[in-house]
Amino acid sequence: MKIAVLPGDGIGTEIVAEAVRVLQTLDLKLEMETALVGGAAYAAYGHPLPDSTLTLAKQADAILFGAVGDWKYDTLDRPLRPEQAILGLRKNLGLFANFRPAICYEQLVGASSLKPELIAGLDILIIRELTGDIYFGQPRGRRTATDGHFPGAEEAFDTMRYSRPEIERIAHVAFQAARKRNKKVTSVDKANVLETFQFWRDVVTQVHAEYPDVELQHMYVDNAAMQLVKAPKAFDVVVTGNMFGDILSDEASMLTGSIGMLPSASLNSTNQGLYEPSHGSAPDIAGKGIANPLATILSAAMMLRFSLNQEEAAQRIEAAVQKVLQQGLRTADIYSAGTTRVSTREMGDAVVKAL
Ligand code: NAD
């Protein structure tokens, strides 16, 4: 089982180091090789995704990714910015299905901005289509308007589009994931206004015919945004397009209180995947040893489950994380009175010990 380890920038190196120690504690034959990505790769090679890193990622069964980005690179031309490395990996590996679980740990119920009774026991999974939609649709650009409300004015435009196979494959992923959970899929769209999402709704409904054991609900995105904060536990699996998924998965992540706790997985059709915490490189706290490594450690558990077929090892890691929370250990982002504040390294130590 070959893992490409790409720590990236900022807190990426600190949190990935802890996840790697956790993986090394397991009794598994894991071959791990590290490479530079993002700003660190730009500084060394002049490109955020050098060929050597891309080749390593392609050859691996899975990629353990930290985070990329730093304010000092914000003035670079767009293709050279650290964040382009993620887009490059998604595109080159065909990573079209993004899994973002939003789980509220019993011990952290108080960290959410919602009332405890709304989120206690929350366990939902947002599945976002990752390679299509208005983010990638062509044509796009700036031009002088020839029609509309202000002909002759400068305007900008993007193209929202989805093809049938793109919708079908993400729908299959969602129904299959729901089968392993509570057998309910909510497909989020804007079919009342957008042609693209009426088509989305039609195709998802057709794919559903193959999954009679799974309940399918359609919901408009504006209502979904509302229901996520009104009654989040009513959801099981949510499937949606790239842009709606981008926004709703961040909203869902905040239900759980801390972004430092949330893992994610991006998979292709052969289950090769990129596993990373949902947060960024947090340059404001980088190098201080206070970042929460649990989202990355939980991403490593997802990696074992989805790409490496090691369900038991995945569950061991998840149980170890529960145990350290139970022990009252907290990094600064999830600290509250009466708990014990620990550093990134100490949190990693505690998970290793619990394993
Ligand atoms: P961020 O997620 O890095 O940070 C937002 C806030 O959350 C900060 O206050 C940060 O200190 C805190 N935080 C994040 N992760 C934490 C952790 N593990 N433990 C404790 N606190 C944590 O988002 P941002 O500040 O908007 O972006 C910073 C950089 O990260 C930018 O360059 C951005 O482009 C990049 N970014 C990268 C990814 C990625 O690599 N996938 C995702 C989002 C943002």
Residues whose N, C-alpha, C, O or C-beta is under 5 A from the ligand:
A	BS01	NAD	G66 A67 V68 G69 D70 W71 E83 G260 S278 H279 G280 S281 A282 P283 D284 I285 I290 A291 N292 D333
